Amino acid sequence: MNSLSAFNKFTRDLKEQEQLMPVLFIGHGSPMNGIEDNEFSRRWSQMAKEIPVPKAVLVVSAHWFSQGTQVTAMDFPETIHDFGGFPKELFDVQYKAPGNPALAMETASLIHSAHVELNHDWGLDHGAWTVIKHMYPEANIPVLQLSIDYSKGPQYHFDLASELFELRKKGILIIGSGNMVHNLRMVAWDKMNEPGFGYDWALKMNDTFKHFISAGDFQPLIHYEKLGMESKLAIPTPEHYLPLLYALGLKGNKDEISFFNDKAVAGSLTMTSVKIG
Protein backbone atom coordinates (compact mmCIF):
# COMPACT_ATOMS: atom_id res chain seq x y z
CA MET A 1 0.00 0.00 0.00
CA ASN A 2 1.48 3.37 -0.99
CA SER A 3 1.77 6.22 1.49
CA LEU A 4 -1.22 8.16 0.11
CA SER A 5 -3.48 5.09 0.24
CA ALA A 6 -2.30 4.33 3.78
CA PHE A 7 -2.99 7.95 4.76
CA ASN A 8 -6.52 7.84 3.34
CA LYS A 9 -7.25 4.53 5.07
CA PHE A 10 -5.83 5.79 8.37
CA THR A 11 -7.93 8.94 8.19
CA ARG A 12 -11.08 6.89 7.56
CA ASP A 13 -10.27 4.52 10.41
CA LEU A 14 -9.64 7.31 12.91
CA LYS A 15 -13.23 7.76 13.96
CA GLU A 16 -14.03 10.37 16.56
CA GLN A 17 -14.53 9.04 20.07
CA GLU A 18 -17.16 10.21 22.54
CA GLN A 19 -14.43 10.86 25.10
CA LEU A 20 -11.41 13.02 24.39
CA MET A 21 -8.07 11.33 24.91
CA PRO A 22 -6.24 13.03 27.80
CA VAL A 23 -3.08 15.04 27.23
CA LEU A 24 -0.01 14.63 29.42
CA PHE A 25 2.96 16.79 30.26
CA ILE A 26 5.58 14.54 31.83
CA GLY A 27 8.67 15.63 33.69
CA HIS A 28 11.09 13.02 32.40
CA GLY A 29 14.18 13.90 34.44
CA SER A 30 17.30 11.75 34.23
CA PRO A 31 17.63 9.16 31.44
CA MET A 32 18.15 6.62 34.22
CA ASN A 33 14.43 6.79 34.90
CA GLY A 34 14.10 4.74 31.73
CA ILE A 35 15.52 1.65 33.45
CA GLU A 36 14.93 2.36 37.13
CA ASP A 37 11.98 1.16 39.15
CA ASN A 38 11.30 4.30 41.19
CA GLU A 39 8.36 6.41 42.28
CA PHE A 40 8.39 8.38 39.03
CA SER A 41 8.56 5.44 36.63
CA ARG A 42 5.95 3.53 38.63
CA ARG A 43 3.57 6.48 38.32
CA TRP A 44 4.09 6.52 34.56
CA SER A 45 3.16 2.84 34.45
CA GLN A 46 0.09 3.47 36.58
CA MET A 47 -1.00 6.40 34.43
CA ALA A 48 -1.12 4.14 31.39
CA LYS A 49 -3.60 1.93 33.27
CA GLU A 50 -5.78 4.90 34.23
CA ILE A 51 -6.31 6.36 30.76
CA PRO A 52 -7.80 4.76 27.63
CA VAL A 53 -5.45 2.68 25.52
CA PRO A 54 -4.36 5.02 22.72
CA LYS A 55 -4.32 4.19 19.04
CA ALA A 56 -0.91 5.87 18.91
CA VAL A 57 1.29 8.23 20.92
CA LEU A 58 2.66 11.55 19.67
CA VAL A 59 5.50 12.96 21.79
CA VAL A 60 6.82 16.52 21.82
CA SER A 61 10.23 16.02 23.43
CA ALA A 62 12.64 18.59 24.81
CA HIS A 63 15.39 16.71 23.00
CA TRP A 64 14.29 17.33 19.44
CA PHE A 65 14.94 20.98 18.65
CA SER A 66 15.00 21.54 14.90
CA GLN A 67 14.92 24.18 12.21
CA GLY A 68 11.27 24.13 11.24
CA THR A 69 8.68 21.63 12.43
CA GLN A 70 9.13 17.94 11.66
CA VAL A 71 7.32 14.71 12.49
CA THR A 72 8.81 11.22 12.40
CA ALA A 73 7.34 9.27 9.49
CA MET A 74 9.20 5.96 9.39
CA ASP A 75 7.71 2.50 9.94
CA PHE A 76 10.12 1.64 12.75
CA PRO A 77 11.85 4.54 14.52
CA GLU A 78 15.23 3.77 16.05
CA THR A 79 15.97 4.17 19.74
CA ILE A 80 18.23 7.19 20.15
CA HIS A 81 20.70 7.25 23.04
CA ASP A 82 21.25 10.99 23.12
CA PHE A 83 23.28 11.24 26.33
CA GLY A 84 26.64 10.30 27.74
CA GLY A 85 28.24 9.08 30.94
CA PHE A 86 25.57 6.56 31.88
CA PRO A 87 25.80 2.77 32.43
CA LYS A 88 25.97 0.37 29.50
CA GLU A 89 22.60 -1.02 30.58
CA LEU A 90 20.96 2.22 29.55
CA PHE A 91 22.67 2.28 26.16
CA ASP A 92 21.57 -1.31 25.57
CA VAL A 93 17.87 -0.41 25.70
CA GLN A 94 16.04 -0.83 22.42
CA TYR A 95 12.41 0.26 22.50
CA LYS A 96 11.03 -1.26 19.31
CA ALA A 97 7.66 0.40 19.02
CA PRO A 98 6.42 0.89 15.45
CA GLY A 99 5.92 4.26 13.88
CA ASN A 100 2.95 5.22 11.70
CA PRO A 101 3.66 7.09 8.47
CA ALA A 102 -0.06 7.61 7.84
CA LEU A 103 -0.50 9.30 11.22
CA ALA A 104 2.55 11.43 10.45
CA MET A 105 0.81 12.63 7.30
CA GLU A 106 -2.43 13.22 9.23
CA THR A 107 -0.53 15.24 11.84
CA ALA A 108 1.20 17.33 9.18
CA SER A 109 -2.12 17.98 7.43
CA LEU A 110 -3.66 19.42 10.60
CA ILE A 111 -0.96 22.06 11.08
CA HIS A 112 -1.65 25.13 8.96
CA SER A 113 0.60 27.62 10.73
CA ALA A 114 3.76 25.91 9.51
CA HIS A 115 5.04 23.59 6.84
CA VAL A 116 5.66 20.25 8.52
CA GLU A 117 8.43 18.07 7.12
CA LEU A 118 8.07 14.29 7.22
CA ASN A 119 11.29 13.07 8.84
CA HIS A 120 12.80 9.62 8.24
CA ASP A 121 16.03 10.05 10.19
CA TRP A 122 15.31 10.97 13.82
CA GLY A 123 13.63 8.16 15.76
CA LEU A 124 12.72 8.18 19.48
CA ASP A 125 15.00 10.18 21.77
CA HIS A 126 15.22 9.68 25.51
CA GLY A 127 12.55 12.29 26.17
CA ALA A 128 10.18 9.83 24.52
CA TRP A 129 11.31 6.26 25.08
CA THR A 130 12.40 6.51 28.73
CA VAL A 131 8.79 7.39 29.59
CA ILE A 132 6.85 5.36 27.02
CA LYS A 133 8.86 2.25 27.85
CA HIS A 134 7.24 2.20 31.31
CA MET A 135 3.78 3.11 30.06
CA TYR A 136 3.63 0.60 27.22
CA PRO A 137 6.38 -1.96 27.87
CA GLU A 138 5.19 -4.32 25.13
CA ALA A 139 6.05 -1.65 22.52
CA ASN A 140 2.87 -2.53 20.66
CA ILE A 141 1.51 1.01 20.23
CA PRO A 142 2.86 3.27 17.46
CA VAL A 143 4.98 6.18 18.70
CA LEU A 144 5.81 9.35 16.76
CA GLN A 145 7.68 12.51 17.66
CA LEU A 146 6.94 16.09 16.72
CA SER A 147 9.93 18.43 16.80
CA ILE A 148 10.17 21.89 18.38
CA ASP A 149 11.17 24.68 16.01
CA TYR A 150 13.96 26.48 17.88
CA SER A 151 13.50 29.65 15.81
CA LYS A 152 10.02 30.33 17.19
CA GLY A 153 8.79 31.79 20.46
CA PRO A 154 6.49 30.36 23.16
CA GLN A 155 3.24 31.83 21.78
CA TYR A 156 3.90 30.16 18.43
CA HIS A 157 4.30 26.76 20.04
CA PHE A 158 1.20 27.17 22.21
CA ASP A 159 -0.86 28.12 19.16
CA LEU A 160 0.55 25.34 17.00
CA ALA A 161 -0.41 22.76 19.62
CA SER A 162 -4.06 23.80 19.41
CA GLU A 163 -4.10 22.76 15.76
CA LEU A 164 -3.57 19.16 16.87
CA PHE A 165 -6.75 19.08 18.95
CA GLU A 166 -8.52 16.82 16.42
CA LEU A 167 -6.08 14.03 17.28
CA ARG A 168 -7.47 13.94 20.81
CA LYS A 169 -10.89 13.11 19.35
CA LYS A 170 -9.41 10.15 17.50
CA GLY A 171 -7.65 8.28 20.29
CA ILE A 172 -4.16 9.73 19.93
CA LEU A 173 -2.29 10.34 23.20
CA ILE A 174 -0.21 13.51 22.97
CA ILE A 175 2.61 13.87 25.49
CA GLY A 176 4.83 16.86 26.13
CA SER A 177 8.06 15.59 27.69
CA GLY A 178 10.43 17.97 29.46
CA ASN A 179 10.70 19.52 32.93
CA MET A 180 9.00 22.65 34.29
CA VAL A 181 12.10 23.59 36.26
CA HIS A 182 15.32 22.49 34.57
CA ASN A 183 18.67 24.07 35.40
CA LEU A 184 21.47 21.52 34.98
CA ARG A 185 24.18 24.05 35.84
CA MET A 186 22.83 24.31 39.38
CA VAL A 187 22.14 20.63 40.05
CA ALA A 188 23.08 19.48 43.56
CA TRP A 189 24.71 16.22 42.51
CA ASP A 190 25.15 15.16 46.13
CA LYS A 191 21.35 15.30 46.55
CA MET A 192 20.43 13.18 43.51
CA ASN A 193 19.15 10.35 45.71
CA GLU A 194 16.98 12.60 47.86
CA PRO A 195 13.73 13.15 45.93
CA GLY A 196 11.96 16.23 47.19
CA PHE A 197 15.05 18.39 47.68
CA GLY A 198 14.65 21.68 45.85
CA TYR A 199 16.21 25.11 46.14
CA ASP A 200 13.82 27.78 47.40
CA TRP A 201 13.65 29.47 44.00
CA ALA A 202 12.91 26.17 42.25
CA LEU A 203 10.08 25.29 44.63
CA LYS A 204 8.66 28.80 44.41
CA MET A 205 8.71 28.78 40.62
CA ASN A 206 7.19 25.32 40.44
CA ASP A 207 4.34 26.49 42.68
CA THR A 208 3.87 29.56 40.49
CA PHE A 209 3.60 27.39 37.38
CA LYS A 210 1.08 25.12 39.10
CA HIS A 211 -1.00 28.10 40.24
CA PHE A 212 -1.40 29.45 36.71
CA ILE A 213 -2.00 25.99 35.24
CA SER A 214 -4.73 25.22 37.79
CA ALA A 215 -6.35 28.60 37.17
CA GLY A 216 -6.34 28.06 33.40
CA ASP A 217 -4.43 31.33 33.08
CA PHE A 218 -1.86 30.42 30.47
CA GLN A 219 -0.69 33.85 29.26
CA PRO A 220 1.74 34.33 32.19
CA LEU A 221 3.15 30.90 31.38
CA ILE A 222 3.62 31.83 27.74
CA HIS A 223 5.37 35.05 28.81
CA TYR A 224 7.32 33.31 31.55
CA GLU A 225 10.31 35.64 31.21
CA LYS A 226 8.19 38.29 32.99
CA LEU A 227 7.77 36.13 36.10
CA GLY A 228 10.91 37.43 37.80
CA MET A 229 14.42 36.23 38.53
CA GLU A 230 13.19 32.80 39.62
CA SER A 231 11.87 32.15 36.13
CA LYS A 232 15.29 32.88 34.64
CA LEU A 233 16.81 30.33 37.01
CA ALA A 234 14.07 27.79 36.35
CA ILE A 235 14.19 28.20 32.56
CA PRO A 236 17.73 29.21 31.55
CA THR A 237 17.00 27.67 28.13
CA PRO A 238 13.50 26.94 26.79
CA GLU A 239 13.69 23.40 25.40
CA HIS A 240 12.50 21.55 28.53
CA TYR A 241 9.76 24.09 29.23
CA LEU A 242 8.16 24.39 25.78
CA PRO A 243 6.66 20.85 25.83
CA LEU A 244 4.49 22.09 28.72
CA LEU A 245 3.05 24.78 26.46
CA TYR A 246 2.21 22.14 23.85
CA ALA A 247 0.20 20.25 26.46
CA LEU A 248 -1.56 23.39 27.69
CA GLY A 249 -2.35 24.45 24.12
CA LEU A 250 -4.36 21.24 23.73
CA LYS A 251 -6.64 21.84 26.71
CA GLY A 252 -10.35 21.84 25.96
CA ASN A 253 -12.93 23.99 27.74
CA LYS A 254 -14.25 21.11 29.85
CA ASP A 255 -10.94 19.43 30.66
CA GLU A 256 -9.97 19.02 34.28
CA ILE A 257 -6.33 19.41 35.30
CA SER A 258 -4.41 17.37 37.85
CA PHE A 259 -0.77 16.98 38.85
CA PHE A 260 1.38 13.94 39.54
CA ASN A 261 5.04 13.20 40.32
CA ASP A 262 5.05 16.62 41.94
CA LYS A 263 8.55 16.59 43.42
CA ALA A 264 11.82 18.41 43.06
CA VAL A 265 15.06 16.50 42.50
CA ALA A 266 18.67 17.58 42.91
CA GLY A 267 17.73 21.10 43.89
CA SER A 268 17.20 22.63 40.46
CA LEU A 269 14.88 20.20 38.66
CA THR A 270 11.22 19.34 39.15
CA MET A 271 9.44 16.20 37.97
CA THR A 272 6.02 17.84 38.28
CA SER A 273 3.71 16.46 35.60
CA VAL A 274 0.25 17.40 34.37
CA LYS A 275 -2.78 15.42 33.24
CA ILE A 276 -5.31 17.33 31.16
CA GLY A 277 -8.70 15.67 30.71
C-alpha positions as a Markdown table, in Angstrom:
| # | Residue | x | y | z |
|---|---|---|---|---|
| 1 | Met | 0.0 | 0.0 | 0.0 |
| 2 | Asn | 1.5 | 3.4 | -1.0 |
| 3 | Ser | 1.8 | 6.2 | 1.5 |
| 4 | Leu | -1.2 | 8.2 | 0.1 |
| 5 | Ser | -3.5 | 5.1 | 0.2 |
| 6 | Ala | -2.3 | 4.3 | 3.8 |
| 7 | Phe | -3.0 | 7.9 | 4.8 |
| 8 | Asn | -6.5 | 7.8 | 3.3 |
| 9 | Lys | -7.3 | 4.5 | 5.1 |
| 10 | Phe | -5.8 | 5.8 | 8.4 |
| 11 | Thr | -7.9 | 8.9 | 8.2 |
| 12 | Arg | -11.1 | 6.9 | 7.6 |
| 13 | Asp | -10.3 | 4.5 | 10.4 |
| 14 | Leu | -9.6 | 7.3 | 12.9 |
| 15 | Lys | -13.2 | 7.8 | 14.0 |
| 16 | Glu | -14.0 | 10.4 | 16.6 |
| 17 | Gln | -14.5 | 9.0 | 20.1 |
| 18 | Glu | -17.2 | 10.2 | 22.5 |
| 19 | Gln | -14.4 | 10.9 | 25.1 |
| 20 | Leu | -11.4 | 13.0 | 24.4 |
| 21 | Met | -8.1 | 11.3 | 24.9 |
| 22 | Pro | -6.2 | 13.0 | 27.8 |
| 23 | Val | -3.1 | 15.0 | 27.2 |
| 24 | Leu | 0.0 | 14.6 | 29.4 |
| 25 | Phe | 3.0 | 16.8 | 30.3 |
| 26 | Ile | 5.6 | 14.5 | 31.8 |
| 27 | Gly | 8.7 | 15.6 | 33.7 |
| 28 | His | 11.1 | 13.0 | 32.4 |
| 29 | Gly | 14.2 | 13.9 | 34.4 |
| 30 | Ser | 17.3 | 11.7 | 34.2 |
| 31 | Pro | 17.6 | 9.2 | 31.4 |
| 32 | Met | 18.1 | 6.6 | 34.2 |
| 33 | Asn | 14.4 | 6.8 | 34.9 |
| 34 | Gly | 14.1 | 4.7 | 31.7 |
| 35 | Ile | 15.5 | 1.6 | 33.4 |
| 36 | Glu | 14.9 | 2.4 | 37.1 |
| 37 | Asp | 12.0 | 1.2 | 39.1 |
| 38 | Asn | 11.3 | 4.3 | 41.2 |
| 39 | Glu | 8.4 | 6.4 | 42.3 |
| 40 | Phe | 8.4 | 8.4 | 39.0 |
| 41 | Ser | 8.6 | 5.4 | 36.6 |
| 42 | Arg | 6.0 | 3.5 | 38.6 |
| 43 | Arg | 3.6 | 6.5 | 38.3 |
| 44 | Trp | 4.1 | 6.5 | 34.6 |
| 45 | Ser | 3.2 | 2.8 | 34.5 |
| 46 | Gln | 0.1 | 3.5 | 36.6 |
| 47 | Met | -1.0 | 6.4 | 34.4 |
| 48 | Ala | -1.1 | 4.1 | 31.4 |
| 49 | Lys | -3.6 | 1.9 | 33.3 |
| 50 | Glu | -5.8 | 4.9 | 34.2 |
| 51 | Ile | -6.3 | 6.4 | 30.8 |
| 52 | Pro | -7.8 | 4.8 | 27.6 |
| 53 | Val | -5.5 | 2.7 | 25.5 |
| 54 | Pro | -4.4 | 5.0 | 22.7 |
| 55 | Lys | -4.3 | 4.2 | 19.0 |
| 56 | Ala | -0.9 | 5.9 | 18.9 |
| 57 | Val | 1.3 | 8.2 | 20.9 |
| 58 | Leu | 2.7 | 11.5 | 19.7 |
| 59 | Val | 5.5 | 13.0 | 21.8 |
| 60 | Val | 6.8 | 16.5 | 21.8 |
| 61 | Ser | 10.2 | 16.0 | 23.4 |
| 62 | Ala | 12.6 | 18.6 | 24.8 |
| 63 | His | 15.4 | 16.7 | 23.0 |
| 64 | Trp | 14.3 | 17.3 | 19.4 |
| 65 | Phe | 14.9 | 21.0 | 18.6 |
| 66 | Ser | 15.0 | 21.5 | 14.9 |
| 67 | Gln | 14.9 | 24.2 | 12.2 |
| 68 | Gly | 11.3 | 24.1 | 11.2 |
| 69 | Thr | 8.7 | 21.6 | 12.4 |
| 70 | Gln | 9.1 | 17.9 | 11.7 |
| 71 | Val | 7.3 | 14.7 | 12.5 |
| 72 | Thr | 8.8 | 11.2 | 12.4 |
| 73 | Ala | 7.3 | 9.3 | 9.5 |
| 74 | Met | 9.2 | 6.0 | 9.4 |
| 75 | Asp | 7.7 | 2.5 | 9.9 |
| 76 | Phe | 10.1 | 1.6 | 12.8 |
| 77 | Pro | 11.9 | 4.5 | 14.5 |
| 78 | Glu | 15.2 | 3.8 | 16.0 |
| 79 | Thr | 16.0 | 4.2 | 19.7 |
| 80 | Ile | 18.2 | 7.2 | 20.1 |
| 81 | His | 20.7 | 7.2 | 23.0 |
| 82 | Asp | 21.2 | 11.0 | 23.1 |
| 83 | Phe | 23.3 | 11.2 | 26.3 |
| 84 | Gly | 26.6 | 10.3 | 27.7 |
| 85 | Gly | 28.2 | 9.1 | 30.9 |
| 86 | Phe | 25.6 | 6.6 | 31.9 |
| 87 | Pro | 25.8 | 2.8 | 32.4 |
| 88 | Lys | 26.0 | 0.4 | 29.5 |
| 89 | Glu | 22.6 | -1.0 | 30.6 |
| 90 | Leu | 21.0 | 2.2 | 29.6 |
| 91 | Phe | 22.7 | 2.3 | 26.2 |
| 92 | Asp | 21.6 | -1.3 | 25.6 |
| 93 | Val | 17.9 | -0.4 | 25.7 |
| 94 | Gln | 16.0 | -0.8 | 22.4 |
| 95 | Tyr | 12.4 | 0.3 | 22.5 |
| 96 | Lys | 11.0 | -1.3 | 19.3 |
| 97 | Ala | 7.7 | 0.4 | 19.0 |
| 98 | Pro | 6.4 | 0.9 | 15.5 |
| 99 | Gly | 5.9 | 4.3 | 13.9 |
| 100 | Asn | 3.0 | 5.2 | 11.7 |
| 101 | Pro | 3.7 | 7.1 | 8.5 |
| 102 | Ala | -0.1 | 7.6 | 7.8 |
| 103 | Leu | -0.5 | 9.3 | 11.2 |
| 104 | Ala | 2.6 | 11.4 | 10.5 |
| 105 | Met | 0.8 | 12.6 | 7.3 |
| 106 | Glu | -2.4 | 13.2 | 9.2 |
| 107 | Thr | -0.5 | 15.2 | 11.8 |
| 108 | Ala | 1.2 | 17.3 | 9.2 |
| 109 | Ser | -2.1 | 18.0 | 7.4 |
| 110 | Leu | -3.7 | 19.4 | 10.6 |
| 111 | Ile | -1.0 | 22.1 | 11.1 |
| 112 | His | -1.6 | 25.1 | 9.0 |
| 113 | Ser | 0.6 | 27.6 | 10.7 |
| 114 | Ala | 3.8 | 25.9 | 9.5 |
| 115 | His | 5.0 | 23.6 | 6.8 |
| 116 | Val | 5.7 | 20.3 | 8.5 |
| 117 | Glu | 8.4 | 18.1 | 7.1 |
| 118 | Leu | 8.1 | 14.3 | 7.2 |
| 119 | Asn | 11.3 | 13.1 | 8.8 |
| 120 | His | 12.8 | 9.6 | 8.2 |
| 121 | Asp | 16.0 | 10.1 | 10.2 |
| 122 | Trp | 15.3 | 11.0 | 13.8 |
| 123 | Gly | 13.6 | 8.2 | 15.8 |
| 124 | Leu | 12.7 | 8.2 | 19.5 |
| 125 | Asp | 15.0 | 10.2 | 21.8 |
| 126 | His | 15.2 | 9.7 | 25.5 |
| 127 | Gly | 12.6 | 12.3 | 26.2 |
| 128 | Ala | 10.2 | 9.8 | 24.5 |
| 129 | Trp | 11.3 | 6.3 | 25.1 |
| 130 | Thr | 12.4 | 6.5 | 28.7 |
| 131 | Val | 8.8 | 7.4 | 29.6 |
| 132 | Ile | 6.9 | 5.4 | 27.0 |
| 133 | Lys | 8.9 | 2.2 | 27.9 |
| 134 | His | 7.2 | 2.2 | 31.3 |
| 135 | Met | 3.8 | 3.1 | 30.1 |
| 136 | Tyr | 3.6 | 0.6 | 27.2 |
| 137 | Pro | 6.4 | -2.0 | 27.9 |
| 138 | Glu | 5.2 | -4.3 | 25.1 |
| 139 | Ala | 6.0 | -1.7 | 22.5 |
| 140 | Asn | 2.9 | -2.5 | 20.7 |
| 141 | Ile | 1.5 | 1.0 | 20.2 |
| 142 | Pro | 2.9 | 3.3 | 17.5 |
| 143 | Val | 5.0 | 6.2 | 18.7 |
| 144 | Leu | 5.8 | 9.3 | 16.8 |
| 145 | Gln | 7.7 | 12.5 | 17.7 |
| 146 | Leu | 6.9 | 16.1 | 16.7 |
| 147 | Ser | 9.9 | 18.4 | 16.8 |
| 148 | Ile | 10.2 | 21.9 | 18.4 |
| 149 | Asp | 11.2 | 24.7 | 16.0 |
| 150 | Tyr | 14.0 | 26.5 | 17.9 |
| 151 | Ser | 13.5 | 29.6 | 15.8 |
| 152 | Lys | 10.0 | 30.3 | 17.2 |
| 153 | Gly | 8.8 | 31.8 | 20.5 |
| 154 | Pro | 6.5 | 30.4 | 23.2 |
| 155 | Gln | 3.2 | 31.8 | 21.8 |
| 156 | Tyr | 3.9 | 30.2 | 18.4 |
| 157 | His | 4.3 | 26.8 | 20.0 |
| 158 | Phe | 1.2 | 27.2 | 22.2 |
| 159 | Asp | -0.9 | 28.1 | 19.2 |
| 160 | Leu | 0.5 | 25.3 | 17.0 |
| 161 | Ala | -0.4 | 22.8 | 19.6 |
| 162 | Ser | -4.1 | 23.8 | 19.4 |
| 163 | Glu | -4.1 | 22.8 | 15.8 |
| 164 | Leu | -3.6 | 19.2 | 16.9 |
| 165 | Phe | -6.7 | 19.1 | 18.9 |
| 166 | Glu | -8.5 | 16.8 | 16.4 |
| 167 | Leu | -6.1 | 14.0 | 17.3 |
| 168 | Arg | -7.5 | 13.9 | 20.8 |
| 169 | Lys | -10.9 | 13.1 | 19.4 |
| 170 | Lys | -9.4 | 10.1 | 17.5 |
| 171 | Gly | -7.6 | 8.3 | 20.3 |
| 172 | Ile | -4.2 | 9.7 | 19.9 |
| 173 | Leu | -2.3 | 10.3 | 23.2 |
| 174 | Ile | -0.2 | 13.5 | 23.0 |
| 175 | Ile | 2.6 | 13.9 | 25.5 |
| 176 | Gly | 4.8 | 16.9 | 26.1 |
| 177 | Ser | 8.1 | 15.6 | 27.7 |
| 178 | Gly | 10.4 | 18.0 | 29.5 |
| 179 | Asn | 10.7 | 19.5 | 32.9 |
| 180 | Met | 9.0 | 22.6 | 34.3 |
| 181 | Val | 12.1 | 23.6 | 36.3 |
| 182 | His | 15.3 | 22.5 | 34.6 |
| 183 | Asn | 18.7 | 24.1 | 35.4 |
| 184 | Leu | 21.5 | 21.5 | 35.0 |
| 185 | Arg | 24.2 | 24.0 | 35.8 |
| 186 | Met | 22.8 | 24.3 | 39.4 |
| 187 | Val | 22.1 | 20.6 | 40.1 |
| 188 | Ala | 23.1 | 19.5 | 43.6 |
| 189 | Trp | 24.7 | 16.2 | 42.5 |
| 190 | Asp | 25.1 | 15.2 | 46.1 |
| 191 | Lys | 21.4 | 15.3 | 46.6 |
| 192 | Met | 20.4 | 13.2 | 43.5 |
| 193 | Asn | 19.2 | 10.4 | 45.7 |
| 194 | Glu | 17.0 | 12.6 | 47.9 |
| 195 | Pro | 13.7 | 13.1 | 45.9 |
| 196 | Gly | 12.0 | 16.2 | 47.2 |
| 197 | Phe | 15.0 | 18.4 | 47.7 |
| 198 | Gly | 14.7 | 21.7 | 45.9 |
| 199 | Tyr | 16.2 | 25.1 | 46.1 |
| 200 | Asp | 13.8 | 27.8 | 47.4 |
| 201 | Trp | 13.7 | 29.5 | 44.0 |
| 202 | Ala | 12.9 | 26.2 | 42.2 |
| 203 | Leu | 10.1 | 25.3 | 44.6 |
| 204 | Lys | 8.7 | 28.8 | 44.4 |
| 205 | Met | 8.7 | 28.8 | 40.6 |
| 206 | Asn | 7.2 | 25.3 | 40.4 |
| 207 | Asp | 4.3 | 26.5 | 42.7 |
| 208 | Thr | 3.9 | 29.6 | 40.5 |
| 209 | Phe | 3.6 | 27.4 | 37.4 |
| 210 | Lys | 1.1 | 25.1 | 39.1 |
| 211 | His | -1.0 | 28.1 | 40.2 |
| 212 | Phe | -1.4 | 29.5 | 36.7 |
| 213 | Ile | -2.0 | 26.0 | 35.2 |
| 214 | Ser | -4.7 | 25.2 | 37.8 |
| 215 | Ala | -6.3 | 28.6 | 37.2 |
| 216 | Gly | -6.3 | 28.1 | 33.4 |
| 217 | Asp | -4.4 | 31.3 | 33.1 |
| 218 | Phe | -1.9 | 30.4 | 30.5 |
| 219 | Gln | -0.7 | 33.9 | 29.3 |
| 220 | Pro | 1.7 | 34.3 | 32.2 |
| 221 | Leu | 3.1 | 30.9 | 31.4 |
| 222 | Ile | 3.6 | 31.8 | 27.7 |
| 223 | His | 5.4 | 35.0 | 28.8 |
| 224 | Tyr | 7.3 | 33.3 | 31.6 |
| 225 | Glu | 10.3 | 35.6 | 31.2 |
| 226 | Lys | 8.2 | 38.3 | 33.0 |
| 227 | Leu | 7.8 | 36.1 | 36.1 |
| 228 | Gly | 10.9 | 37.4 | 37.8 |
| 229 | Met | 14.4 | 36.2 | 38.5 |
| 230 | Glu | 13.2 | 32.8 | 39.6 |
| 231 | Ser | 11.9 | 32.1 | 36.1 |
| 232 | Lys | 15.3 | 32.9 | 34.6 |
| 233 | Leu | 16.8 | 30.3 | 37.0 |
| 234 | Ala | 14.1 | 27.8 | 36.4 |
| 235 | Ile | 14.2 | 28.2 | 32.6 |
| 236 | Pro | 17.7 | 29.2 | 31.6 |
| 237 | Thr | 17.0 | 27.7 | 28.1 |
| 238 | Pro | 13.5 | 26.9 | 26.8 |
| 239 | Glu | 13.7 | 23.4 | 25.4 |
| 240 | His | 12.5 | 21.5 | 28.5 |
| 241 | Tyr | 9.8 | 24.1 | 29.2 |
| 242 | Leu | 8.2 | 24.4 | 25.8 |
| 243 | Pro | 6.7 | 20.9 | 25.8 |
| 244 | Leu | 4.5 | 22.1 | 28.7 |
| 245 | Leu | 3.1 | 24.8 | 26.5 |
| 246 | Tyr | 2.2 | 22.1 | 23.9 |
| 247 | Ala | 0.2 | 20.2 | 26.5 |
| 248 | Leu | -1.6 | 23.4 | 27.7 |
| 249 | Gly | -2.4 | 24.5 | 24.1 |
| 250 | Leu | -4.4 | 21.2 | 23.7 |
| 251 | Lys | -6.6 | 21.8 | 26.7 |
| 252 | Gly | -10.4 | 21.8 | 26.0 |
| 253 | Asn | -12.9 | 24.0 | 27.7 |
| 254 | Lys | -14.3 | 21.1 | 29.9 |
| 255 | Asp | -10.9 | 19.4 | 30.7 |
| 256 | Glu | -10.0 | 19.0 | 34.3 |
| 257 | Ile | -6.3 | 19.4 | 35.3 |
| 258 | Ser | -4.4 | 17.4 | 37.8 |
| 259 | Phe | -0.8 | 17.0 | 38.9 |
| 260 | Phe | 1.4 | 13.9 | 39.5 |
| 261 | Asn | 5.0 | 13.2 | 40.3 |
| 262 | Asp | 5.1 | 16.6 | 41.9 |
| 263 | Lys | 8.6 | 16.6 | 43.4 |
| 264 | Ala | 11.8 | 18.4 | 43.1 |
| 265 | Val | 15.1 | 16.5 | 42.5 |
| 266 | Ala | 18.7 | 17.6 | 42.9 |
| 267 | Gly | 17.7 | 21.1 | 43.9 |
| 268 | Ser | 17.2 | 22.6 | 40.5 |
| 269 | Leu | 14.9 | 20.2 | 38.7 |
| 270 | Thr | 11.2 | 19.3 | 39.1 |
| 271 | Met | 9.4 | 16.2 | 38.0 |
| 272 | Thr | 6.0 | 17.8 | 38.3 |
| 273 | Ser | 3.7 | 16.5 | 35.6 |
| 274 | Val | 0.3 | 17.4 | 34.4 |
| 275 | Lys | -2.8 | 15.4 | 33.2 |
| 276 | Ile | -5.3 | 17.3 | 31.2 |
| 277 | Gly | -8.7 | 15.7 | 30.7 |
